[in-house]
């Protein structure tokens, strides 16, 4: 299965068999109370351009497209709970669940997830730290997201430590040349840049997550051929990482802008099936 579904995720989840998914990653709206947006632009050198560049060169900016979605719920936990309960039901006995959220809601969401999975099934809180964007001088600038990790069975779950990308030691002289050359298993704090607004990886979707973060999650907590589910799929990064790593995937989203983005991203992949959405005009 390499399928992308356009629609409300709750009935899609309800239709899936119990215990059928090896890994679930979701990045739901963070309930910031704001409209999220990202604008894609192109710059080209022009004597009468609207911005200055290196060595005084002038550049003209052309707006290509923008994407937005509302990120506000009157009852955020009430919205999430039935979806999280379905996620628990369909997770395989050896499965893992990654819940990506930010500092505003993480404490409330952990209490909810403890009640669904059980506190003994809480495996980790990953801190994804980055260093990009505006900075306030009125408090410590918030430059991290939280990823809560739960397993269905704390005595039986997949964790492929030897296959995960390694990181350099901060003090390589203390561990010897062999260990220093190999690097270390990442800890629960991941330093990884966001998707660059000018990079090749960008899709223009407002909340796109970097492939490197999803590749690490999928490599660690699933095996080739396993089914990976993301029911707040957004730009489709979970599917792109799963496809590259030889996993099957099911992506669900009810935002037409998300499906349009995924149509561009996966339109050339004949093995990817779209349900409820025609990708042809958007490829």
HUCOR-V887258 format. One record per residue. N is the residue number from 0. PHI is phi in whole degrees, 0 to 359 (NA if undefined). BURIAL is 1 if it has 24 or more other ideal C-beta (glycine too) atoms within 12 Angstrom, else 0. Layout:
n=N phi=PHI burial=BURIAL
n=N phi=PHI burial=BURIAL
This chain:
n=0 phi=NA burial=1
n=1 phi=226 burial=1
n=2 phi=229 burial=1
n=3 phi=237 burial=1
n=4 phi=245 burial=1
n=5 phi=263 burial=1
n=6 phi=159 burial=1
n=7 phi=296 burial=0
n=8 phi=288 burial=1
n=9 phi=297 burial=0
n=10 phi=295 burial=0
n=11 phi=296 burial=1
n=12 phi=298 burial=1
n=13 phi=298 burial=0
n=14 phi=274 burial=0
n=15 phi=277 burial=1
n=16 phi=293 burial=0
n=17 phi=298 burial=0
n=18 phi=67 burial=0
n=19 phi=259 burial=1
n=20 phi=238 burial=1
n=21 phi=278 burial=1
n=22 phi=215 burial=1
n=23 phi=239 burial=1
n=24 phi=235 burial=1
n=25 phi=226 burial=1
n=26 phi=232 burial=1
n=27 phi=290 burial=1
n=28 phi=307 burial=1
n=29 phi=273 burial=1
n=30 phi=59 burial=1
n=31 phi=282 burial=0
n=32 phi=82 burial=0
n=33 phi=241 burial=0
n=34 phi=275 burial=0
n=35 phi=274 burial=1
n=36 phi=210 burial=0
n=37 phi=219 burial=1
n=38 phi=252 burial=0
n=39 phi=264 burial=0
n=40 phi=228 burial=0
n=41 phi=236 burial=0
n=42 phi=243 burial=0
n=43 phi=217 burial=0
n=44 phi=294 burial=0
n=45 phi=203 burial=0
n=46 phi=300 burial=0
n=47 phi=257 burial=0
n=48 phi=295 burial=0
n=49 phi=267 burial=0
n=50 phi=217 burial=0
n=51 phi=264 burial=0
n=52 phi=234 burial=0
n=53 phi=297 burial=0
n=54 phi=56 burial=0
n=55 phi=80 burial=0
n=56 phi=297 burial=0
n=57 phi=260 burial=0
n=58 phi=225 burial=0
n=59 phi=260 burial=0
n=60 phi=258 burial=0
n=61 phi=243 burial=0
n=62 phi=283 burial=0
n=63 phi=265 burial=0
n=64 phi=193 burial=0
n=65 phi=216 burial=0
n=66 phi=228 burial=1
n=67 phi=219 burial=0
n=68 phi=203 burial=1
n=69 phi=278 burial=0
n=70 phi=239 burial=1
n=71 phi=206 burial=0
n=72 phi=226 burial=0
n=73 phi=291 burial=0
n=74 phi=226 burial=0
n=75 phi=297 burial=1
n=76 phi=293 burial=1
n=77 phi=295 burial=0
n=78 phi=291 burial=0
n=79 phi=284 burial=1
n=80 phi=305 burial=0
n=81 phi=297 burial=0
n=82 phi=287 burial=1
n=83 phi=290 burial=1
n=84 phi=293 burial=0
n=85 phi=294 burial=1
n=86 phi=301 burial=1
n=87 phi=298 burial=1
n=88 phi=298 burial=1
n=89 phi=274 burial=1
n=90 phi=290 burial=1
n=91 phi=295 burial=1
n=92 phi=304 burial=0
n=93 phi=260 burial=0
n=94 phi=279 burial=1
n=95 phi=233 burial=1
n=96 phi=230 burial=1
n=97 phi=247 burial=1
n=98 phi=242 burial=1
n=99 phi=261 burial=1
n=100 phi=211 burial=1
n=101 phi=242 burial=1
n=102 phi=294 burial=1
n=103 phi=291 burial=0
n=104 phi=243 burial=1
n=105 phi=300 burial=1
n=106 phi=293 burial=0
n=107 phi=291 burial=1
n=108 phi=292 burial=1
n=109 phi=295 burial=1
n=110 phi=299 burial=0
n=111 phi=297 burial=1
n=112 phi=292 burial=1
n=113 phi=301 burial=0
n=114 phi=290 burial=0
n=115 phi=273 burial=1
n=116 phi=271 burial=1
n=117 phi=96 burial=0
n=118 phi=298 burial=0
n=119 phi=292 burial=0
n=120 phi=268 burial=1
n=121 phi=283 burial=1
n=122 phi=262 burial=1
n=123 phi=202 burial=1
n=124 phi=246 burial=1
n=125 phi=269 burial=1
n=126 phi=256 burial=1
n=127 phi=268 burial=1
n=128 phi=256 burial=1
n=129 phi=220 burial=1
n=130 phi=216 burial=0
n=131 phi=204 burial=0
n=132 phi=100 burial=0
n=133 phi=294 burial=0
n=134 phi=230 burial=0
n=135 phi=270 burial=0
n=136 phi=248 burial=0
n=137 phi=260 burial=0
n=138 phi=197 burial=0
n=139 phi=293 burial=0
n=140 phi=300 burial=0
n=141 phi=278 burial=0
n=142 phi=231 burial=0
n=143 phi=204 burial=1
n=144 phi=243 burial=1
n=145 phi=247 burial=1
n=146 phi=234 burial=1
n=147 phi=273 burial=1
n=148 phi=243 burial=1
n=149 phi=237 burial=1
n=150 phi=237 burial=1
n=151 phi=292 burial=1
n=152 phi=227 burial=0
n=153 phi=294 burial=0
n=154 phi=257 burial=0
n=155 phi=205 burial=0
n=156 phi=210 burial=1
n=157 phi=270 burial=1
n=158 phi=209 burial=1
n=159 phi=268 burial=0
n=160 phi=300 burial=0
n=161 phi=287 burial=0
n=162 phi=262 burial=0
n=163 phi=286 burial=1
n=164 phi=301 burial=1
n=165 phi=267 burial=0
n=166 phi=240 burial=0
n=167 phi=290 burial=0
n=168 phi=292 burial=0
n=169 phi=288 burial=0
n=170 phi=230 burial=0
n=171 phi=300 burial=0
n=172 phi=294 burial=0
n=173 phi=272 burial=0
n=174 phi=245 burial=0
n=175 phi=92 burial=0
n=176 phi=295 burial=0
n=177 phi=293 burial=0
n=178 phi=295 burial=0
n=179 phi=298 burial=0
n=180 phi=292 burial=0
n=181 phi=283 burial=0
n=182 phi=86 burial=0
n=183 phi=240 burial=0
n=184 phi=295 burial=0
n=185 phi=304 burial=1
n=186 phi=274 burial=0
n=187 phi=277 burial=0
n=188 phi=247 burial=0
n=189 phi=251 burial=1
n=190 phi=268 burial=1
n=191 phi=208 burial=1
n=192 phi=295 burial=0
n=193 phi=288 burial=1
n=194 phi=290 burial=1
n=195 phi=296 burial=0
n=196 phi=299 burial=0
n=197 phi=247 burial=0
n=198 phi=273 burial=0
n=199 phi=291 burial=0
n=200 phi=283 burial=1
n=201 phi=296 burial=1
n=202 phi=247 burial=1
n=203 phi=93 burial=1
n=204 phi=283 burial=1
n=205 phi=303 burial=1
n=206 phi=246 burial=1
n=207 phi=301 burial=1
n=208 phi=258 burial=1
n=209 phi=288 burial=1
n=210 phi=301 burial=1
n=211 phi=301 burial=1
n=212 phi=293 burial=1
n=213 phi=289 burial=1
n=214 phi=298 burial=1
n=215 phi=295 burial=1
n=216 phi=298 burial=1
n=217 phi=291 burial=1
n=218 phi=298 burial=1
n=219 phi=289 burial=1
n=220 phi=243 burial=1
n=221 phi=207 burial=1
n=222 phi=241 burial=1
n=223 phi=307 burial=0
n=224 phi=90 burial=0
n=225 phi=291 burial=1
n=226 phi=263 burial=1
n=227 phi=250 burial=1
n=228 phi=242 burial=1
n=229 phi=224 burial=1
n=230 phi=258 burial=1
n=231 phi=232 burial=1
n=232 phi=290 burial=1
n=233 phi=57 burial=1
n=234 phi=279 burial=1
n=235 phi=90 burial=1
n=236 phi=300 burial=1
n=237 phi=301 burial=1
n=238 phi=293 burial=1
n=239 phi=297 burial=1
n=240 phi=292 burial=1
n=241 phi=299 burial=1
n=242 phi=300 burial=1
n=243 phi=295 burial=0
n=244 phi=261 burial=1
n=245 phi=77 burial=0
n=246 phi=255 burial=1
n=247 phi=277 burial=1
n=248 phi=209 burial=1
n=249 phi=229 burial=1
n=250 phi=245 burial=1
n=251 phi=226 burial=1
n=252 phi=201 burial=1
n=253 phi=251 burial=1
n=254 phi=260 burial=1
n=255 phi=300 burial=0
n=256 phi=297 burial=1
n=257 phi=294 burial=1
n=258 phi=295 burial=1
n=259 phi=297 burial=1
n=260 phi=297 burial=1
n=261 phi=291 burial=1
n=262 phi=297 burial=1
n=263 phi=292 burial=1
n=264 phi=285 burial=1
n=265 phi=245 burial=1
n=266 phi=301 burial=0
n=267 phi=271 burial=0
n=268 phi=262 burial=1
n=269 phi=295 burial=0
n=270 phi=279 burial=0
n=271 phi=269 burial=1
n=272 phi=256 burial=1
n=273 phi=258 burial=1
n=274 phi=241 burial=0
n=275 phi=82 burial=0
n=276 phi=206 burial=1
n=277 phi=267 burial=0
n=278 phi=281 burial=1
n=279 phi=305 burial=0
n=280 phi=292 burial=0
n=281 phi=252 burial=1
n=282 phi=290 burial=0
